[in-house]
């Protein structure tokens, strides 16, 4: 006897929730163009819907079991970072504001962890990367349309006018470009990858984001080095990055002494002179409190911190800029040597994990790491939610294993009425009697 198996209502809801969750990931690039701080919200919604879909499906593989299969190195670093940041609230300037800033940073990281665990249980839908690539092309087209035609969309819906408002979405697109390119190369979609790379390069070139330009150059340069020296370049890069972390208290002075005036003049559009002064000022603060730092998120209110009376009076105006415009230096200023140790651990752990991947993934992963490092060097507050969300989503996308089977268009639940194997469609038939 042939019996048709119909999916249960619970199964249908689970499938829809999963599609909605992954839809939030696809929509994130376009959302950032329209509202340039929206990525934490979209990433959190994606994680929430995808987690709800998993729980609704009744899958026997729990998040807890997926958690046990994840690498402990990341959790050690995250727990250490969060614990010490919380501890530093005891001596930061405005603990209430610092606590909110910590929440803004932690929420996207938690959302990314949910995605990684879910994708360890089962990979994402097969349409995710291709649809995300097309959404990135749409976002790039919208940015170019806005920049070249004097912001017609923002004049309609009332957003802030100015080319700088697209710096955040441009940086987000650049960071997402690398895992999507990795997918394109692995899946034979080189044409789509080339179109995406060309579009991103053009948008970055016409944007005002000097950070994105530097990040693109770092990504291209590191990719060439990895291609030319696949086995020898990784140790060199990690030693360079770790050394870079530990020179931050004197980084501004080094740059000021070594940079020719002509180069500063040529790069004045990127406010190079002002950046160097800010690095020098916050470097002096880092040297004043190396053991503990001035407290998490204290740089935004450093003018209210007692350390302001200890630094050179000529640097006080630079300290009022709100953050060091250098994420490495911000970690040093706020969290001191413990923060530098935690950051070093993350860099070392990440580089080691990449060294275990295939050549293609390692090349793109190292390019992403160097790209993010270059961007972090020159712009943005280290704990801004949109920036953390971009990094967290990139990490989650790179966590998808290329040798995993392509996920079915629907989940295969484990509740009793589902007697289908993963190779059978939901509307398939089974023999009974």
C-alpha positions, 0 to 999 in steps of 0.5 A: 500500500502506498501512503502519501506523507504530508508535512506537519504544520510544525514542519512547515512553520520550521521551514518558513522560519528558516527561510525568513532567518536566512532572508535577514542575512541576504537583506543585510547589505541593502539594509545597511545602505538605507540605515548604516547601523542596522546590521546588528539588528538584521544579524540578531533577527537572522539568528533568532529565526534560524534558532527558532526554526531548529527548535521547532523542527524537533531535531535530535541534534541540539545546540548544546551538542553543536557547542561541544564540537566547537573549538574551545580556543574561541570560547576561551578568548570570548569568555576572557574578553567579556569577563575582563571588560565587565571587570573594567567597568569598576574603573571606567568613566561612565559604567552605565554607558560602558555596559550598554556599549558592551551589550552592543558588541556582545549581541552580534557575537552571540548571534554569530555563535548561534549561526555557527552552531546551527550551520554545524548541525546542518549547512545553510540553504544552497541559495544563501551565498548566491542570493547574498552575492546578488544582494551585495550587487544591488547594495553596491548599485544603490551606493553608486546611484546615491553617490553619483546622483546626489543622494536621490533616495535619501532626499526621499526618505529623509536620511542624512545627506553626505557621502560619508554615510555610505562608509559603513555599508562600503566597509561591510560590503568589502568584508562580506566580499571575501567569504562570498568570493571563497564560495564562488571559487569553490562552487565554480561561480567564477563569473559571478565572483568576478562581477562582484569583485569588479562592482565592489572595487568600483564602489570602493573607489568612488566612495569616501571610505579611505579605510575601505580602500586600505582594506582592499589593498591589504586584501589584494596584497595578502592574497598575492603573497599567499598565492606566491608563498602558500606555506611560508607566508602565514607565520610571517603574517602572524608575527607581523600582526602580533608585533603590530599589536604590541607596539601600539602604545608608541605607534603614533610616535613611530609613524610621526617620526617615519612619515615624510611630510610630503606623504602626509600632504598627499594623504590629507584627504584621509586626515592623516595628520589628525590621525597621527596626532590622535594616535600619539595622544591616546598612545600616551594614555596607554603608557600611563595605564598599561596594567589595567587600561582606563576601562571598557568604552572609556575613550568616548569620555576620556576628557572626564577621566583623571588621566587627562591631567597627566598627558601633554596639554597639547594632546588634550584636544586630540583626546576629545575626538571620542576614540583613537581611530585605531582599534588596536590602540583602543584595546590598549587604552581601555583594557591595557596589557590584558586586552592586548593579550586577549587580542593576541590570542584571537589573532593567533587562534584565528591564524592557526585555524586558517592554516588547517583549511584548504588552500582556497579558503586559507587564501581568502581567510587570510585576506579577510584577516588582513583586510579587517586588520587594515580597516581597524588600524585607521577608523571606527570605534572598536566596539561599534555594533555595525563593525562587530556585526560585519566581522561576526557574520564574516566569521560565521560564513567562513565557518561553513564547511565546503565539504558539507552536503548541500542542505535540502530545501527543507529540514528533515525533522525527527518527529514521529510523523516524518518517515522520510530519509534526507534523500526523499522529498517531503511529498514523497511516498512510502510503502507500507503493509 
